[in-house]
Amino acid sequence: MDDVDYYELLGVRRDASAGEIKSAFRALAKVMHPDAGGTAGTFRLLKSAYETLADARRRAEYDRGVVAAPVPAAAPAPRARRRMYRDEPAFVPAGCDVPPSSLPWWHLTKHQPRIGYVRTPGHAPALGMGLAAVVLAVPLVLPEWLPPFLLVCWLALVAAAIAVAVRLARLYLAAARAQRAAQAEFGERTVFGVADDEPVGERLTSDLLVNYLARLPGARVFHGLSRPGSVFADVEHAVLCGHRLVLVESKLWLPGHYEIDDDGSLWRNGHPFRGGSTHLFDAVAAFADHLPGVEVRGVVLVYPSRSGEVTTDETPGNGVSAMTPPTFVDDIGTWLAADCATVDHHVLRAVRAQVVREPAA
């Protein structure tokens, strides 16, 4: 194995960038991992090649031939690994305790009043009346006798001004009716659906959404959504704010570093992750098709299933990101806050229609 060229093993040029090396490793790991039919020894060699070339100092030494290609020590026996990651029945992951004052968007929850369901064009009647007044006043600044051509133009302007004023008045009345209907249908309610208490991650996420994101003026929280065309609760949680919708899944996974690749594959500590999956990719695509004009994102919210730290790479893959609760509150809160002054009752009604179960009256 010492004679194996790491660049040839990964299939990259000797001047390949760090990103190219990472992409090559991930592509090969999917077929060379023992869980995918490869051998443990070959995968260890592949991992050694990646760790050497991904580190700038070790790569320089390797290129100079200062150090021989290191062969990792034998992997621990599967039984020892299972003992190391055995379940901790009494372990409960901590909830989100980010100080609200540290959030860049939190000031919006204090200084912006709760808003209505539509932007009623209250200026419409005044604008129409002003336009008509200006047109009707034109003859006052012209000679008493108007040539036939100017008289015809003036009459045309009067007719156009009246038509515009009537159109604006109708829009105003329609918007006002829609606002009253939305207010009667939704009131000041901000949470829809029933949140599960088990597993513990569901309760923690429910509390997080209510205590943080639901405080935004235009935010509406949903629990138990079905994908368009489905009758099952495919999405555990969601938050709608203006024309932005985030779908959320809660996961209790082993401590480690998680990321989602461009093709949607899950990784933990640089290895393909076989201990869990997500259905958010299909849900994000389905809601994006169902709600044109609405930005849809997915987030896998990861809690540790035992003592240890969870970290994530928030870069999205296929529209879905892996996040820890503090990062979620900061990043997604900032993203939603950019459109927190709008509640589009058409979008709200469409999302609410996907709620599988409402609380008992």
C-alpha atoms as one frame of an Amber mdcrd trajectory, in Angstrom:
protein
   0.000   0.000   0.000   2.944   2.353   0.498   3.434   2.398  -3.282  -0.062
   3.690  -3.964  -0.134   7.237  -5.327  -2.744   9.178  -3.396  -3.551  11.407
  -6.358  -4.132   8.384  -8.589  -6.192   6.710  -5.895  -8.508   9.719  -5.666
  -8.435  10.269  -9.417  -7.367  13.930  -9.244  -4.562  16.001 -10.756  -1.536
  16.857  -8.659  -2.597  20.514  -8.710  -6.194  19.737  -7.713  -7.885  22.161
  -5.350  -9.092  21.239  -1.874 -12.661  21.259  -3.141 -11.844  18.865  -5.976
 -10.113  16.505  -3.554 -13.109  16.575  -1.212 -15.567  15.905  -4.043 -13.455
  13.023  -5.348 -13.227  11.454  -1.895 -16.967  11.668  -1.338 -17.756  10.132
  -4.710 -15.395   7.204  -4.082 -16.473   6.765  -0.459 -20.021   6.038  -1.569
 -18.887   2.913  -3.410 -15.815   1.922  -1.374 -17.340   2.157   2.100 -17.798
  -1.281   3.738 -21.537  -0.621   4.034 -21.673  -0.139   0.260 -19.793  -3.348
  -0.573 -16.178  -2.171  -0.250 -13.522  -3.535   2.058 -12.400  -2.004   5.323
  -8.736  -1.933   4.254  -9.415  -0.186   0.955 -11.630   2.389   2.612  -8.989
   3.100   5.283  -6.444   3.711   2.519  -8.872   6.028   0.730  -9.496   7.936
   3.953  -5.755   8.199   4.571  -5.266   9.638   1.088  -7.986  12.201   1.656
  -6.750  13.248   5.096  -3.224  13.660   3.755  -4.102  15.693   0.663  -6.828
  17.741   2.365  -4.320  19.096   4.913  -2.045  21.712   3.307   0.992  20.911
   5.468   0.724  17.141   5.132   0.102  17.477   1.412   3.251  19.561   0.965
   5.290  16.995   2.881   3.762  14.187   0.838   4.592  15.988  -2.425   8.209
  16.421  -1.289   8.414  12.789  -0.254   9.381  13.786   3.276   7.001  11.319
   4.843   5.832   8.002   3.553   2.188   7.477   2.938   0.847   6.598   6.394
  -1.342   3.557   6.723  -3.936   4.034   9.478  -4.081   1.643  12.343  -6.581
  -1.152  12.176 -10.121  -0.123  12.926 -11.577  -1.169  16.285 -13.651  -4.281
  16.367 -17.374  -3.726  15.737 -18.211  -4.922  19.251 -16.017  -2.239  20.831
 -17.625   0.384  18.617 -21.095  -0.616  19.712 -20.048  -0.368  23.329 -18.659
   3.110  22.752 -21.953   4.353  21.304 -24.417   2.409  23.385 -27.680   4.119
  24.266 -28.000   6.297  27.359 -31.649   5.889  28.394 -31.427   8.643  30.990
 -29.823  11.177  28.628 -31.948  14.159  27.578 -30.457  16.679  25.129 -30.483
  20.298  26.193 -32.981  22.691  24.692 -32.101  25.933  22.928 -30.919  28.593
  25.358 -29.674  31.334  23.013 -29.999  34.731  24.743 -32.620  36.622  22.735
 -30.591  39.830  22.962 -27.797  38.176  20.958 -30.050  37.554  17.941 -29.747
  40.184  15.190 -33.477  40.044  14.451 -34.896  40.025  17.975 -35.584  43.787
  18.014 -38.341  43.180  15.464 -40.333  41.252  18.067 -40.430  44.247  20.404
 -40.819  47.353  18.267 -43.052  46.170  15.449 -46.755  45.675  16.261 -48.671
  42.583  15.266 -49.732  43.167  11.671 -52.892  42.460   9.692 -53.354  39.712
   7.168 -53.141  41.859   4.044 -51.719  45.214   3.115 -54.929  47.175   2.665
 -54.365  49.942   0.076 -55.800  52.651   2.284 -54.395  55.337   0.019 -56.416
  54.121  -2.971 -59.594  56.269  -2.547 -57.578  59.378  -1.763 -55.330  58.787
  -4.767 -58.314  58.318  -7.084 -60.069  61.404  -5.800 -56.914  63.477  -6.088
 -56.345  62.341  -9.656 -59.926  63.206 -10.613 -59.651  66.613  -8.928 -56.473
  67.450 -10.840 -58.043  66.507 -14.166 -61.263  68.387 -13.459 -59.296  71.482
 -12.444 -57.416  71.653 -15.727 -59.980  73.993 -17.388 -59.511  76.495 -14.556
 -55.987  77.275 -15.717 -56.831  77.309 -19.419 -58.627  79.995 -21.445 -62.401
  80.094 -21.077 -62.849  78.998 -24.654 -61.318  75.641 -25.459 -60.594  74.502
 -28.972 -62.521  71.352 -29.883 -59.338  69.274 -29.874 -58.412  70.304 -26.305
 -62.001  69.833 -25.169 -61.979  66.272 -26.466 -58.622  65.576 -24.725 -59.957
  66.987 -21.479 -63.093  64.879 -21.610 -60.950  61.789 -22.302 -58.789  62.575
 -19.263 -61.902  63.024 -17.125 -63.213  59.621 -18.221 -59.829  57.967 -17.561
 -59.553  59.590 -14.128 -63.019  58.402 -13.173 -62.212  54.870 -14.376 -58.972
  54.822 -12.366 -60.750  56.134  -9.271 -63.449  53.450  -9.576 -60.796  50.739
 -10.084 -58.834  51.853  -7.015 -61.996  52.024  -4.943 -62.917  48.460  -5.932
 -59.436  47.216  -5.065 -59.680  48.923  -1.710 -63.057  47.396  -0.930 -61.898
  43.913  -2.054 -58.757  44.159   0.108 -60.783  45.335   3.062 -63.206  42.419
   2.672 -60.293  39.973   2.390 -58.756  41.420   5.541 -61.984  41.057   7.486
 -62.428  37.495   6.229 -58.862  36.531   7.148 -59.233  38.142  10.554 -62.439
  36.171  11.156 -60.825  32.926   9.942 -57.423  33.134  11.663 -57.722  35.870
  14.279 -54.439  36.415  16.106 -53.608  32.715  16.075 -49.953  31.965  15.386
 -49.692  28.166  15.936 -51.574  25.541  13.926 -51.646  21.773  14.336 -50.649
  19.532  17.223 -47.003  18.981  18.167 -45.884  15.549  19.368 -44.114  15.298
  22.713 -42.171  12.146  21.781 -39.426  11.633  21.003 -37.897  14.349  23.097
 -36.571  16.154  20.006 -40.141  16.935  18.927 -40.890  18.673  22.206 -37.628
  20.605  22.138 -38.232  21.805  18.587 -41.823  22.774  19.364 -40.658  24.854
  22.327 -37.904  26.423  20.229 -40.326  27.516  17.502 -42.828  28.991  19.935
 -40.280  30.725  22.156 -38.212  32.219  19.343 -39.484  32.273  15.745 -43.177
  32.649  16.592 -42.312  35.992  18.182 -41.746  37.554  14.753 -44.809  39.662
  13.844 -45.643  37.804  10.640 -44.581  34.305  11.686 -47.008  31.387  11.727
 -45.955  27.974  13.129 -47.325  24.636  11.923 -47.033  21.119  13.349 -47.741
  17.935  11.385 -48.000  18.956   7.725 -48.731  16.593   4.869 -46.986  17.011
   1.547 -49.322  18.227  -1.203 -51.106  15.118  -2.430 -50.444  13.138   0.759
 -52.648  12.392   3.763 -49.859  11.625   6.234 -47.904  13.976   8.512 -44.803
  14.044   6.309 -43.351  17.240   7.802 -42.975  17.547  11.554 -42.798  21.339
  11.816 -42.873  24.409   9.594 -42.702  28.179   9.949 -44.215  30.610   7.445
 -43.182  34.247   7.460 -44.364  36.387   4.577 -43.372  34.531   1.433 -40.739
  32.352   3.103 -41.403  28.847   4.415 -39.022  26.591   6.339 -39.774  22.885
   6.867 -38.163  21.262   9.915 -37.330  17.705  10.979 -35.994  16.832  14.446
 -33.341  14.109  14.735 -31.695  12.445  17.732 -28.355  11.349  16.283 -24.959
  10.430  17.680 -22.570  13.255  18.536 -20.385  14.272  15.617 -20.176  16.623
  12.646 -23.015  16.407  10.108 -23.385  17.823   6.628 -25.549  17.316   3.566
 -23.881  16.925   0.178 -25.038  18.578  -3.036 -26.759  15.366  -4.121 -28.605
  15.067  -0.800 -26.416  12.404   0.820 -25.822  12.648   4.578 -22.306  12.652
   6.053 -21.068  12.256   9.595 -17.437  12.935  10.490 -16.424  12.654   6.837
 -18.160   9.290   6.286 -21.451   8.448   4.593 -24.039   8.443   7.380 -26.040
   5.223   7.589 -27.664   5.878  10.950 -30.524   8.054   9.746 -32.229   9.739
   6.825 -34.539  12.631   5.985 -37.662  12.996   3.876 -37.346  16.761   3.553
 -35.948  16.728   0.005 -39.253  15.554  -1.450 -41.223  17.830   0.873 -39.254
  20.952  -0.109 -39.752  20.218  -3.804 -43.470  19.491  -3.324 -44.171  22.695
  -1.381 -42.117  24.790  -3.815 -44.334  23.509  -6.667 -47.485  23.949  -4.578
 -46.690  27.535  -3.515 -45.308  29.487  -6.494 -43.657  32.696  -5.412 -42.770
  31.299  -1.963 -39.157  30.513  -1.017 -39.009  27.074   0.622 -36.112  25.688
   2.676 -35.650  22.523   4.703 -33.705  22.076   7.948 -32.718  18.862   9.709
 -32.412  19.930  13.342 -29.886  17.614  15.017 -29.841  16.887  18.765 -27.294
  14.547  20.388 -28.691  11.159  21.389 -26.019  10.754  24.082 -23.391  12.842
  25.855 -21.244  14.692  23.331 -21.253  17.616  20.942 -23.074  17.942  17.633
 -21.756  20.305  14.971 -23.047  20.900  11.458 -22.140  22.414   8.123 -25.111
  24.644   7.308 -24.421  24.681   3.566 -27.653  23.397   1.974 -27.776  20.347
  -0.268 -30.870  20.011  -2.467 -32.480  22.815  -0.485 -31.965  21.141   2.908
 -29.435  22.047   5.627 -28.323  20.274   8.795 -28.304  22.623  11.802 -27.995
  22.700  15.556 -30.707  24.551  17.520 -28.612  27.714  18.211 -27.586  27.997
  14.559 -31.163  27.417  13.448 -32.514  30.194  15.659 -29.855  32.621  14.437
 -29.703  31.827  10.702 -33.308  30.866   9.987 -34.608  33.638  12.224 -32.578
  36.161  10.233 -33.802  34.667   6.956 -37.465  34.801   8.006 -37.157  38.266
   9.544 -36.385  39.723   6.108 -40.086  39.264   5.211 -41.760  39.461   8.607
 -44.039  42.427   7.813 -46.344  40.452   5.518 -48.978  37.809   6.147 -50.310
  36.657   2.792 -53.628  35.045   3.699 -53.674  33.073   0.441 -50.354  31.396
   1.305 -51.342  30.982   4.949 -54.587  29.292   3.944 -52.762  26.946   1.534
 -50.241  25.863   4.176 -52.855  25.486   6.882 -54.843  23.192   4.575 -51.934
  20.707   4.833 -52.196  20.436   8.646 -53.168  16.862   9.426 -54.571  17.276
  12.947 -55.837  20.311  14.822 -56.151  20.479  18.612 -59.491  19.518  20.102
 -61.812  22.420  20.757
